Amino acid sequence: MTVTDAVPPALVELAERCGVATSYEDARGIRREIPARTLRAVLAAMGIPVGEDDDEGGGSVSAALEEVRLRPWRRVLPPTIVTRQGSGALCAVHVPRGTSVGLSVHLEDSSDPLDLVLPAAAEESRSVDGTPVDRFDLELPDALPLGWHRLVAVVTDSFDGTGPSAGEPRVVEAALVVSPRSIPVPPDLGRRRGVGLAAQLYQVRSDTSWGVGDLSDLADLADWAGRDLGADFVLVNPMHAGEPLPPVEPSPYLPTTRRFASPLYLRPELIPEYASLPPEEMQVVDDLAAGQRQRNTEDTIDRDSSWGSKLEALRVVFAAPLTEDRARAFDDFADEQEPGLFRFATWCALASEWGPDWSRWPAALKDPDSDDVARFATDHAREVRFHQWLQWQVAQQRAGAQRAALSAGMRLGILHDLAVGVHPTGADAWALRRSLARGVTVGAPPDVYNQLGQDWSQPPLRPDALAEEGYRPFRDIVRAALRDSGGIRIDHILGLFRLWWIPSGLPPTEGTYVNYDHEAMIGVLALEASRAGAVIVGEDLGTVAPGVREELSERGVLGTSVMWFEQQDSQPVPPEDYRRLCMASVTTHDLPPTAGYVDLVHVDVREELGQLTGDVEQERADAASEIGSYTEAVRRRDLLEGASTEDLVVALHAFLAAAPSLLYAVSVADLVGDRRPVNMPGTSEEYPNWRVPLSDARGDVVALEGLRGSDLAKRVFGAASVGVVGGGVGWGGGCGVK
């Protein structure tokens, strides 16, 4: 950055007070300064527009800075307090001179408030709009139970009636969240590591699938993996809902909502009302199913065709009457999911009429709280009810998959994946418009594997809005992912600490980090996970700020170790030095399956797509050297039994089995010798991302029935299961190399 490009000091302070980074250290350890235009755009997305008058003498930047400084002084209580149980945290209470404040804690499960008393002396005072305000540090009781509580302040005039709040007492509330110090480890995992599968569910198609792997296939996969392989879990891709009508976004990491699941994964014939359909209506469903089963052997997964047929079949089943017990269960489910479910179902009905991009709807329908939206929901009550019913069916079939997994002997069962964000014009962007930032998207800065950076096209949650809403939007997202599961993997968990915001119209290289209140975010996560008895795995790859992994480990969140990324001085890190508190795997969905990686498919594809910024031959030589170093490492341990690619894949899984990690995930793609990546980060239509079926080494499509009979599957999973470790440790402890 040149002298003329220097960012004015007032803009720097404003950005830093708002949690916006003015510089960062890139993947190569080089300090990068953030330009002023990026800072202005990001601040505007947080509701703080500033112009060009950035001199120190005044202007919009200085005015905005003063307002940010005064923000906490203008309110009696902070919007949200998140504390660890037993910590005895302090809460700043701002009291205008001439008023008195009564304070009490209202517990989640008790009607008896707990009265609190302010300290006698203020810690600090200042004038706010001409009124002196005192700041008191209130010590919260350290014996508060876990839960979602409320801190209530009743502000009244002083006895002389001269206070600024003359009149009726004013009641102010703050959300008070008390979280556990750490998420408890399931006892079994402390004694014996869990080994399981990682599956892109849409790939796992059986002979009876509707062209896309579904929840029935998941139940069958879990049953086979638990009984025949001894697997402890199946980790699946995000199953968040997409568009209510075709075309459907293929990426499971770009959903329309993270609070509700995709009915694309339903098996219509498993809905109880299907069995009671009249013969002619049952035949309609059966014919639609037969048409889609022909697609199970195709080399491209066609979600649009599958969802179009399923939607038609599901409407037929929806028309069937419910028994009294089933009708009551549906009503109970809908009530439990309110108000979010009704709003989502209303969006689906609106999107079915006006299209999924709500930014193109009539102005009166863009506000979910408007009278026009309420009238639409009333006028289209049956369509709204249909989309509520779909969510009920998905919840039932997800629960069925988890029951099948546990019945097969799995200790954890199904682990769901939580995407980092949502589609910019989808359901959550409409329903949570006050919580999401506009004019920016989330992505990642350049790194070794993605040298141009990444733009994920997702609007980020605003840190200030999350606090104002008591972190309820985040809580609801977490609860939805935890429902009927043994745990969740959180994609890009570093986003609980900071996210890379990219202003609209700028490349990923010109974004910046925005910091979040990670203590609050992790506190909410820990509370919900402990209540669900679930494990949390955080994908903590990429550029990691100092102390982040240690903080996650302390709170009981497992990290992620991918073998190809565990290197030191261009040599494989011995697996014995991996982190214990993590999920280890040989590969990940953003890399080719292991057979493809060792054959340098990742170099070939990136070259074809123009993603390599350096010399191609040097890139190929470096990749071959990397594979050579791992090949030599498995040879030194006498793990390589032959010269084939399959033999090397088995040996690499045996190599990783020496790691002390509490969880070990084996890719389903590696069980059949697949070579093609399901996703190439940084691409859109240039590559068939998320549409590649499960295939063998020859490129032939593999069905679930073929997977069950695969000798390679038994070899690979058997190698991963060798040397399963125990030791009975708790969660506390440090991280391994990085």
N, C-alpha and C positions, 0 to 999 in steps of 0.2 A: 504494500500500500504506500503510495507516494504521500508527500507532505500535503498536497492539495486534496488528497482523498481522506485525510485524517478525520476521524469522527469527533465532533465537538464534545467536550467533557460533559455538558448537561445531558446530551443524548445518551452518552455512555452510562451515566448514573441512573437515568430513567430506565434504560433497558435492564440494567443489573437489578434495580429494585423490583422490576416486574419479572425477574427470573429469566431474562433473555441474555444468552451468552454473547459477549462482544468479541470473543476469540475462542479458539479451541485447538486442541492438539490432534492432528490427523493420524491415520494408521501408521505412518512412517515416523511419528514423533516430531513432526514439524508444526510449529505454532502458526496458525492461520488467523488473520484478523478479519472480522466481519464488516463488510461495507455498510455505509449509512443507509443506503436505499433498502437493504435487507432488514435492518433494524426498524426503520420506519414502517415497512410493510407488515412486519410481524407484530409490532405494537398496535397498528391499526386493526389487525385481526383480533387483538385482545380488547378492543373497544377503546383504544387510546390513540386516536389519530393525531399526528403531528406533521407540521409542514416543513418548509425549508429554512425557516428562521431559527437557525441552531446556534447563534452566537450566545456567548455566556451572559450577555446583558439582558436577555428577556426573550419574549416571543412564545409561541405555542409550546415549545419543548419545556421551557421554564415553568409555564403555567401548569402543564400536565405533571411535571415533576413535583410541584408543590401540592397538587391535588393527591398524588399518590402518597406523599409523605403524611398528609392529613387523614388519609382514608381510615386507618384503624382508630383514630381519635374521634371520628364522627359517629362511631357506634359503641354502644355500651358493652356488648359481648362480641367476640369473634364469631363468624358464622358457624364454625365447626371446631370442636376440640377432639383430637384423637390421641389417646394415651394408652400406655401399656399397663396392664393390671399390676398393682402394687408399686407403681412408679411415683405416686404423689406429685403429679405434674402441676405446674403453675398456669393460671389463666389470667390474662390481662383484662381488667374491668375498667372501663373509662366512664367516669361519673362527672357530669356537668356540675359545677359549683352551684349550690342552692337546691340540690335535689338529694334524695336518699334512695338507696337501692336495697331491696330485699332479694336474697338469692336462695334458690333451692334446686336440688337434683331430683328429677322425676324418673324413677327406674322403669325399664322396659316392662317388667312383669310385676310391678307393684303400684298400688294406688296411693301409697303413703309417701309424700315427698320428704326429702332429707334436707333440712334447713342448713344453710351455710352462713358464715359471718365474714365480712370484709375485714382486712387488717385495719388497725387504728390509723396508721400513717400511710400517705400516698408515696409511691416510688418516684413519680415524676409529674410535672404539671406543664401545661402550655395553653395558649389562647387559640381557640378555634372559632372563627367568625365572630370575634369579639367576646366570646364566652370562655372563662377559664374552665379547663377540664383537668381533673386529677386522674392519674392512672394508679390503680391498686393491683397488686399481684395476689390473686386468690389461689390458695393452696387447695387443690382438690383432694378429697379423702383417698388414701391409698388402698382402702378395703372395698372399693366399688366393684360390684360383680361384672363379669363379662356381659356385653350387650350394647344395644342401641338405646341410649338414654337421652334425656333433655336437661340442659341447664337453663333455668328460667330466672329472669330478672324482672322485678316489678319496680318501676321507676316512679317515684312520687315527689311532690313538691316538699320543700322545707316548711317548717311550721309558720314562717312569716309570709308564705304565699308569694314570694318574689322569684321563685325559680322559673326557669324557662319552660318547664313542662306543666305550668299551671292548668288545672282542670283534672280530668279523670286520670288515674294511674295508667301508665303505659307498660305493657307487657312485652318483653323481648326474650326470644328463645335462641339457644344455640344447640346444635346437635352435639351430643357427647358420646363418643364411641370408645368403649373400653375393650381393648384387644388382648389376646394372650401374648406373653413374652415370646413364645415360639410355637410353631405348629408341631404338635406331637407326632413322632414317627410311629407308624403302625408297628407293634411289637415284633411281628414276624420278620419285617425287613431289617430290624436291628440284629436279628440272628442269622438270616439267610437272604442273600441278594435276590431281587425279583428279576426274572428274565422274561421278556415278552416280545410282541410283534409291533411294528409300526406299519400301518396300512393307509394307503389312499383308498378309502372305501369305495368310491365310484369306480375304481379299477377292478375291484374284486367281484366279478360277475359270475353268477352260476348259470346253469342251463335254464333256470326259471326266473332269472332277472328280467326286468323291463329295459334292457339295454344299458343300465347303470347299476352298479353295485348298491345294495340297499340295506335296510335294517334287518331284514330276514337273512341276508347274506352275512351280515355282521354277527348275528347270533350263531349261524352255522360255522363261521370262521373261528369264533371264540370257543365253541364247543369242541371243534377238532383240535385247535391249538392247546386247549386246556387238557383234554383227555389223551391225545396222542403225543404231543410234544412236551407236556408238562409246563406250558407257558403260564405266567402269572398275570398277564395283562395284554390288551390290544389297544394301542394308541392309534386313534383315527384322526383324519384331517378335520378342520372345523366343519361343523354341520349346521352353521347358521343359515337362516333363510335368505333366499335370493328373490328374484322378481316373481310376482304372482302369476304372470303369463309369460310364455315364450316371447322373445328370446331370453335365455337365462345366462347371466354372467358365469363363465366357466371357472373362474378362480374362487376357490373356497375361502381365500383370504381377502376377498373384496365383496362381502355380503351386504345386503340391504339393511340388516339388523344383526346385532350380536345377542339380543335378548330372546329371540325365538328361533326355532329350528326349521330346517328346510323340509317341506312335505315331499320334495323330490325323492327322499330316501324311504318313503312309505312303500310297503307291499300291500296293494289294495285287497288282495284275496285274504289277508290275515285280519282284516277288520271284521269283528263279529257279525255285523249286519250283512256282510256279503253272503253269508251262508243262508240267510233268510230271504234273499232276493227272489222274485218270481223268475221262472226259467228264462223268459225272453230277456229280462234285464241282466241276469247272470251271464247270458250268452254274449251280451254287448261287452261286458267286462272281460270275459274270456277271449273274445276276438281281439280286443285291444291288446291284451297281454300277449297273445300269439304273434301279433304283428311286431311287437317290440322284442320278443325273444329271438327273432331272426337277426336282430342287430347285435346280439351278444358275441358274435364272432367277428364283427367288423373291426377295422384297425383304428377307427376314430370313435371316441365316445361322444354321442350326440345327445346332449342333455335336452335340447329343445324338442326333439322328436319324442323322447321319453316322457318329458313333463307334459307335453301336449296330450299324449295318450292317457297318462295317469290322471290328469286333471279331468278329462272327460269321464273316466271310470269312477273317480272319486265323487263326482257330482251325482252319478247314478247311485252309489252306495249311500251318500248323504241323504238322499231322498227317502231311504228306507226308514220306517219308524223305529224309535228306540223303545226298549222295554222300560218299565218304570224305574228299575234300579239303574239302568244305563243312563236314562235321562237325568236322574238325580246326580249320578257321578259326573256327568257333563256339566251340569249347573255348578257343582262344587268346584270343579276344575276352573271354570270360567271365573267364578268369584275369587278363587285363590290368586289368580293371575292379574286381577285388576289393580290399577286402572290401565296398566301397560298393554294387556292383551286386546282390550276393546279398541284402544287407539291404533294398535298395529293392524287389527282386522279392518278397521275403518280405512287405514291407508291402503291396504290391499284392495278393498272395494273401489276406492277412488282411483288407484293405479289401473285397475281393470277397465275403467271407463276413460280416464284421461291420460294414461300412460305412466310409466314408473318414474319419470323425471318430474318431481313435484315443482321444480322451478318454472316449468312451462304450464302449470295449471292456472286457472283463473285466480286472480288476486285474492278473492274471498276464501278460496280453499287452501291457500298456502299457510294459513294460521290454524293449527289443529284445535285451538280453543275458540274459533269463531262460531257464530250462530249458523253460518252457512254449512260448515262441516257437521254440526250437530243435526241440522235438518237432513243433510245427505245421508247420514248414518240411520236416521229414522226411516227415511224413504227407501233405503236399501238394506233394511234390517236382516232379511234372509241372506243376502250376500255377505254381510258382516258376520252373521252367525256361521256361515259356511267356513270362513277363514278361522274363526275361533275353533270350530270343530276339527279342522285340519291340525291345529296345534295340539288338541287333545289326543288325536290319533298318533301323532308323532311322539308325544310324551309316553303313550302306552307302549308303542313298539320299541322306543329307547329303553324303557324299563324292562321290557321283555328280553332285550339283548343283554342287559346287565345281569338279569336272573340266569340266563343261559350260561354266561361266563362264570358266574360264581358256582353254579351247579356243576360245571365241568372241572371244578377244583382250583380255579384262579383265585389268587389271594386279593387282587385288586379289581380285576374285571376290566371294564371299558374305561380308558382314559380319553377324555375329550380335549380338543385343541381350541384355544381361544385366540381368535385373530386380533391383530393390533388395532384395526379400525373398520370403518364401514364405507359404503359407496357414498360419494358426495351428494347424490340426488335421491337417495333411497329413504326407507322408512325411518330409520333413526335420525337421519339428517333433517327430516321433517318434524318428527315428534320431539327431538331433543335439540331443536334449533337454537335455544338459548344457551345450551351447554357446549355447542361445537363452534370452533373458530371458522370464520369465513375468509376467503381470499388467500388461503394457504392450504397446503397438503403435507402429509407426513411422508418421509422417506429416509434415506441414509446417505451420509457423505461418501465420497469415493474411498474404496479400500482396495486391497490387493486383488480380490476376486471380482469386484465390480468397480472398474477403474473410472467410470463416468458417474458414479453415484447411482442412487435409486430414487424414483418418485413413485410412491405406492397409491397415489391419487385418492387419498383418504383424508377427510377433515379431522383434525385432532380435537379432543376434548380440551376446553379451556381450563387451566388450573384454578383461576379465580371462580369460574362458574361451578366447578366441582365443589369447592368449599362452600359457596353460597347455597348449594342444594344438599348440603350434608353428605356428600359423596354417595347419594342414593343412586344416581345413574350407574356408577361403577359397581356398587353393591348388587344391583339388579342383574348386571351383566355377569358377574361372578356367580351369583346364585343360579342363573340359568345354565351356565356351563357345568356346575357341580351337580345338578339334578340327575339322579340315577347314574352315578359314575363313581369310580374308585379314586378319581383325581382328575386334574387338568394340567395340560401343558399350556403355558402362556407364551405366545409368540412375541418375540422382542420384549422380554420382561424389563429390559433396560428402559423401556418407555414409562415405567413407573417412577423412574428417576428423571429422565429427560427424553425429549423427542426432537428429531430433526425436522424443523418446520421449513417448508419451501414456499416462498411467495409465488402466487400465480404469475405465469409468464416468465419465470426465471428457471434456469436449470438446477438440478440437485446440488451442483457445486456451489451455488450461491444461497444456500439455506443457512440456518443457524440452529443451535440447540435452545430449547425452552425447558426450563427446569420445573419439575412437579414436586409437591410435598410428598416425598417418598415415604416418610414416616406414617402419614395418613393413609396413603394408598396401600402400603404393605400391611398396615394395621387392619384395614377393612378386609383385605385378602385373608389375613391370618384368622380373623374372627369367623369369617364364613367357612373357611376350610376346616377349622377345628370343630365347628358345629356339625359339619358334614362328615367328619372322620376321614377326610380325604388327603391325599398327597398333592403337593404343588410342585411342578417342574417348570423352571423358568428358562427359556431360550436366551442365554446370556452370551451369545457369540458376537463377534465384531469388535468395534472400538468400545472399550469399557473404561469408564471413569474410575480413578483410584477409590478403593474402599467399597465399591458396589457389590462385588461378589462376597466380600466379608459380611456386609450388612445382610444380604439375602441368606447367607448360610446361618448367621446368628438367629434369624427369624424362622428358620426351618424350611426355607424354600430351596429345593434341589436345583443345581445348575445343570448345564448341558455340556458334555464333552464329546466332540466329534473327532474320531481318530485322525482324519486327514488334517485337522487344524491343530493337533497336539504335536507341535514340532519345536525344537530348540536347536539353533545353529544348523538349520536345514537337515536335521536328523530326527527320527521318531523319538518322542518322549517314551521312556519305558512305561508300560501301562500300570506298573506298580506305583508310579508317581502321580497317577490321575487323582482327581478329587474323589473323596468318598461320598460326599453329599451331592451327588449328581446322577443324571441319566447318561450313560455312555452309549455310543453307537459308532459303527464304522463309518456310516454315511448319513446324509440327510436329504430331504426332498428338494433342496436347492442345488444338489449335485447329482450327477448320474449315479445309478446303482453301482455297486462295487465293481462288477464285471466291466461296466462301461468306463469307470474311472481308471482302472488299471490299464485299459486299452486306449486311454487318452481321448475318449469321446468328448470330454469337456473342452479340450483344446480344439478339436475338429469343429464342434458346433459353434463355439465362440468365434472361430475364424470365419466360418460361413456367414455369421450374423454381423460381422464387423465390430465385435466387442473388444478386440484386442488393440490396445493403444501402442504396444511395443513391437519389437521384431518377432514375427511369428515363429521362425525357426528357433530363436532363443527361447521363446515360450514353450515350444514343444520339447526342446532339450531339457529345460528346467523341470517340466512335468515328468519326463522319462526318468530323470535323475531322482525325483521324489519317489516314484514307484520303485525304482531300483533300491533306494534306501530302505523302504518297507519290506521289499522282498528279501533283502539281506538280513533284516531284523528277524523275520520269521524263520529263515534258514538257520540262523545262529541258535534258535530255540528248538530246532528239529521239528518244526510244525508243518513244513511243506513236504507233502508226500508224493507230488508229481510235478509235471511241467505245464499243466493246462491252466487256463484262466480259472476254471472251476476250483482246481486245487488251491490256487492262490487265494480265492475268495474264502474258502473254508479255513485256510491257514490264518488269514487276517482276523477272522472271527475268533479263532482260538487264541491268537495273540492278545486281542482285547479282553478275553475272558480272564486274564491275569489282573485286570484292574480291580481295585477295591470298591468301585462305585456301587451304590445301593440298588440302582436299576440299570438294566442293560436292554436296549431296544434293538431288535433285529428287523431290518426292512423286509417286508414281504417280497419286494422285488428281488432281493438277494436270494430268496428261497427258490427261485425259478431261473436264475441266471440272466435276468433282464439287463439290458444295456442302455436303454434310452432314458434320458432324464424326463421327469414329468413336468419340470418347470425350468425355464432359463431366466433368471432374474435380469431385469432391465429390458425385457422384450414384451411385446404385446401380440400383434398378429404375425410377427416374423417367424414365430415358432408355435406349434400347437400346444401351448401350455395347458396343463390340467385336462387334456383330452386324449392323452396317450394311454392305451389299455395295457394291462399286465401282459407281458410277453416273455418268451424264453430267449435263449441265446441266439436262436435263428430268426427271431422276430415274429414267431408265430404266437397268436393270442392264446393265453392260458386261462382257463376257467377255474372256478373254485374247486370243481371236481378234480381237475388235473393237478392243482396245487396239493390236494390231499394225498395224491399218489406219487408225489415227487420224491425221488431218492435224494436229490440235492437238498431239498428242504430239511430232511432229517439230518443230513451231514452238516449243513450250516448251523442249524439250531442246536444240534448236539455239540458242535464245537464251541458255540457261545455258552452253553450250559456247563462246560467242564470247569471245575475249580470254583464253583459257586461259593462265595465267601460268607462268613459270619462274623461274629465278634461282639455283638451286643452293644454297639455304641449308640449314644444319643445323637441329637442334631448338632450340638455345638461343635465348633472346630473350624479350622481354617480351610483354605483352598489349596489345591495343588498348583502345578505350574501353569503359567499363562504369560 
